[in-house]
């Protein structure tokens, strides 16, 4: 599976999150061997946990499975630009590459907003690739929030 396929898997998780009433953000974590080892969509409402973003959930799951706080050869695919909290977790886990779909002008922490990986205090910055599946990810978010405003 290539990067478009991994982003499609993340988009599937985002759609599942939307179906649960969560903000539709999905993530998949890919091993050095090219296998999806963790997948999640946002679960902040379901878990009553403001940190239960898709990125945090996949990092927690696979770190626990490995018994390590480092994922240095892993790649992360996420449908929306990570917020500052998630970008910091990505850095702490030493994720090798970050691929994301839509930019987040309001809460982004990578290219917009906080720009976590550019700070002198950042000990590790992954390679970053944006715009993979951008239009589909943006449409999922737009549709979700439009429906919420109608209720």
C-alpha positions in Angstrom: 0.0 0.0 0.0 1.4 3.4 -0.9 0.8 6.8 0.8 -2.6 7.4 -0.9 -3.8 4.1 0.4 -2.7 4.9 3.9 -4.5 8.2 3.7 -7.6 6.5 2.4 -7.4 4.3 5.6 -7.2 7.4 7.7 -10.1 9.0 5.9 -12.1 5.8 6.6 -11.4 6.4 10.3 -12.5 10.0 10.0 -15.8 8.9 8.5 -16.3 6.5 11.3 -15.6 9.3 13.8 -18.2 11.5 12.1 -20.8 8.7 12.3 -20.2 8.6 16.1 -20.7 12.4 16.3 -17.0 13.1 16.8 -15.1 15.7 14.8 -14.1 13.7 11.7 -10.3 13.3 12.0 -8.7 9.9 11.4 -5.2 8.6 11.7 -3.2 5.5 10.9 0.3 4.6 12.1 2.5 2.7 9.7 5.3 0.4 10.7 8.8 0.4 9.1 7.6 -2.7 7.1 4.8 -0.7 5.6 1.9 -2.2 7.6 -0.8 -0.3 9.5 -0.2 -1.1 13.1 -2.8 1.3 14.7 -5.8 3.2 13.5 -8.2 5.5 15.2 -10.6 8.4 14.7 -11.2 11.1 17.3 -12.9 9.9 20.5 -12.9 13.0 22.7 -16.7 12.9 23.3 -16.9 9.1 23.7 -14.1 9.0 26.2 -14.8 12.4 27.8 -11.1 13.1 27.2 -9.9 16.3 25.4 -6.7 14.5 24.6 -8.4 11.6 22.7 -7.4 13.0 19.3 -6.8 10.4 16.6 -3.1 11.0 16.5 -2.7 10.6 20.3 -4.8 7.4 20.2 -2.7 5.6 17.6 0.6 6.7 19.3 -0.6 5.5 22.7 -1.9 2.2 21.3 1.3 1.2 19.5 3.7 2.5 22.1 1.9 0.3 24.7 2.0 -2.7 22.3 5.8 -2.2 21.8 6.5 -1.3 25.4 8.4 1.8 24.2 7.8 5.5 24.1 9.6 5.8 20.7 8.2 5.1 17.2 11.3 6.4 15.4 10.8 4.4 12.2 7.1 4.8 11.9 5.0 7.1 9.7 1.8 8.8 10.7 -1.0 9.6 8.3 -3.7 12.0 9.6 -6.6 13.7 7.8 -6.1 17.1 9.4 -3.0 19.1 10.3 -2.2 18.1 13.9 -2.8 20.6 16.6 0.0 21.8 18.9 -0.7 19.0 21.5 -0.6 16.3 18.8 2.5 17.8 17.1 4.3 17.7 20.5 3.3 14.1 21.0 4.5 13.3 17.4 7.8 14.9 18.2 8.1 13.1 21.6 7.4 9.7 20.0 10.1 10.5 17.3 7.7 9.7 14.4 9.8 9.5 11.2 7.3 11.0 8.8 4.0 12.9 9.1 1.6 13.0 6.2 -1.6 15.1 6.6 -4.5 16.1 4.4 -6.3 19.4 5.2 -4.6 22.4 6.7 -6.1 23.7 10.0 -5.9 27.5 10.0 -7.7 27.7 13.4 -5.9 25.0 15.4 -3.0 23.8 13.3 0.3 23.2 15.1 2.6 22.2 12.2 2.6 24.7 9.3 0.1 27.1 10.8 -0.4 28.4 14.3 2.1 27.1 16.8 4.5 25.5 14.3 5.8 23.1 17.0 8.5 21.5 14.9 10.1 24.9 14.2 10.7 25.7 17.9 14.1 25.5 19.4 12.7 23.4 22.2 11.5 20.8 19.7 13.9 17.8 20.1 12.7 16.0 17.0 10.9 17.1 13.9 9.5 14.5 11.5 9.6 14.9 7.7 6.3 16.6 6.9 4.2 16.0 3.8 0.9 17.9 3.5 -2.0 17.9 1.1 -2.4 14.1 0.7 -6.2 13.7 0.4 -6.7 17.4 1.2 -10.0 17.9 -0.6 -11.7 14.8 0.8 -10.6 15.6 4.3 -11.7 19.2 4.1 -15.1 18.2 2.7 -15.6 15.7 5.5 -15.0 18.5 8.0 -17.1 21.1 6.1 -20.1 18.7 5.8 -19.8 17.6 9.5 -19.9 21.2 10.8 -22.6 22.3 8.4 -24.8 19.5 9.6 -24.1 20.4 13.2 -25.1 24.0 12.6 -28.5 22.8 11.1 -29.4 21.0 14.3 
